[in-house]
């Protein structure tokens, strides 16, 4: 059985269909970041941007949204899934893309092979005009990389922080994402889900998937009793 090259694996990483700018609940504080990301996607903005913050702040959503702007000329690399791949081979040739989004940088910080490969890839991308969008839990200064030249390059462009949403914001995001699907979620249902469901955004979206499917199948509105029935709580 033949095995696809690592670089082909990177090109084949699937984007979530719902991870778009339209489905991201933005506040006024997000506007400078969103303007920078849209400008970068249209090749009129910064060549490199770095996002950081705790899990659940929307980093992965925004990286995939950026790739959705130019789906035929971009790559999304979630290093949580790709960290075991050969780094140099994975990144080889990706500088020919218009945009490369590298997620979960903290997963490979401290790994000499990955740090060296990322450093050389950054240089190749800069020479070819490939835009770069990075994300990690920590800022470039606090990222646990050992290669100082890589650390300095990660901080060459604008750096934006995305804090984790609090309960009120999680509820607002849930209700917003439900509306994007044409699903009405009353405030009491949103509060119930935030208090009972896992707090991680990916897990909350999976819960919303279940509720959406059952609501459609049963032709039922979202109420707290119906949600309890679907979730078995």
N, C-alpha and C positions, 0 to 999 in steps of 0.2 A: 504494500500500500504506500503510495507516494505521500509525502508530507509537504504542505505548502511552505514556501520560504517565510521567515519571520516578518519581512517587510510586507509580504502579501497578507499575512495575518493582521497586521496593523491597518491596512487599507480596508479589510473586511469587517472591522469592529462596527457593530450595528448601533445606530443612533436610536434613542427612544423617539417614537413619532410625536409624543406629546411634549417633548422638551424643546419648546420654541420660545422666542421672546414674547409672543402673544399670550402664552400660558404662564408667564412669570409675573407674579404679583409684585409690582414695583411701587416703591414709595419715592418721595421727593429725593431722599438720600441716595437712591439708586440711579438717579438720572445721569450724573456724570459718568458713572461706570457704563451704563447702557449706551450712552452716546459714543463712548470710546470703543466699545465692542462692535457697534454697528459701523463705525468709521473704519475700524480695522478690517472687518469683513468685506467692505467695499473698496479696500486698498487705498483709502484716503487718509487713514489714521496712523496710529503708532505701529511700528514694526513688531514690538513685543509688549505684552501686558501680563501682569502677574496678579492672581487673586489668592487670597488666603482667608482662613477662618475655620471654625470647628465643623465637624460633620453635621450636615443638615442645613447649612446656610444657603445652599443654592448654587454652589460652585459648579458641580457636575452638570446641572441643568443649563447653566449659562454657557459652559464650554460646548455642550451639544447644540444649543441654540445657535451659537456662532457658526458651527459647522453646517447647520441647516441653511444658512444664508448662501453658502456656495457648496452644495452637496457633492458636486462632481469634481471639486478641486480642493478638497480638505480631508483631513484625517483626525479622528478622535482616538487618543491612546489612554485608556484607564489603566494606570500602572498597578493598581490592586490586582487586576486580572493578568497583566502582562509582565509582572516583575520577574518571573522565572524564565522568560524568553531571553535569548542572547541579545544583549543591548545593542551592540554595534550593528548586528545584522538587522535587527528590528528597525533601526533608524536609518539604515542605508537607503539613500535615494529619496527619502521623504521630503527633502528640501526642494524637490521639484513641484511639490504641491503649493497651492496659493496660501493655505493656512493649515497649520498643525497645532492641535490642542492637546496638551499633555496634562493629564489629571493625576492626582494622588502622588505628587512628587515626594512626599515624606516617606512613601513606601520603599523608595530606592536610595534615600539619603544615607550616606555612609557606606554604600556599596561601590567599591572602586571601579568596577567594570562599567556600571551604569553612569557614574559621575563622569568618567572619561568620555564615554560615548555621547552623553548629553552635551558636554563641553564642545566636542568636535562638531556635533550636529548643529549646535547654536551658531558656530562660526560659518558652517556651510550654508545654513539657512539665511544668514545675514548677507552673505555674498550673492546668493541667488534671488533675494527679494522675497523669500517665503516669510509670511507673518507667523508669529508664535504667540500662543496663549497658554500660560501655565497656571496650575492651581495646586495648592498644598495647604496643610493645616497651619503651617507657620509662615511668617514673613521670610523673605530671602535672608535677612540677617540672622533669624532664629532657626532657620532650617539646619538640620544636623548634617550638613555636607562637610566633607573634609577637603575638597578641592576648592581653594579660595578663588581661583579664576572662574569656576562655574558659579559660585555664589555672587561674584561681582556682576556677571552677565545677567543673572536672573533679576537683578535689581536695576538694570539699565533703563528699562521702560517704566511706565506708571505702575504703581502697586496699590491695589484696592483691598480693603478688608471687608469681609462679609460676616457679620456676627450671626450666631445661631438665633433663630426666632424664639420668642417667649410663647407662653400658652395662648395669649390673645392673638399674636401674629400667626401661630399655627392654625388656629381656628379660622382666621381670615383667609389664609392660604387654602385650606380645605374647602371652604365655601366658594372661593373664587374658582378653584379647579373643578368643583362640581358644576358651577355655572358654565364653564367652558365646554362641558359635556352636555349642556342642556338639562341638567339635573338640579332641582331646587333642594337646597339643604338648609332647613331652618336653623336659627342660632342655637336652639337647645340641642339639636342633633350634633352640631359642630362642637359644642362644649362637651357633650357626652363622649364623643370620639376622642377628643384630646385628653380627657381624664381617664379613659379606659384603654385606648389602643396604644400600641408602641409609639414612642415619641419620635422615632427616626422618620424622616420625610419619606424615604423609599417604602417603609412599612405602611405608613399612612396612605400612600398612593395605592398600595396593593389592597388595603381595606376598601378604599374608594372604588377600585376596580370591581371588587366583589359586590359592593352595594349597588353599583351601577348595573351590573349584569342581572342581579336578582330583582331590582326595581323594575327593569325592563321586562324580565320574564314573567314576573308576577303582577305587573301593572299596578304596583303599589308606590305610594309616595313615601319619602323618607320621614319616618317618625322614630322616636326613641324606642317604642315597643318593637317596630319592624327591624330596627338595627340590632336590638338585643337578640331577636330571633335569628337573624342572618349570622351574627357573630357567635351565637351560642353562649351569651353571658346573661 
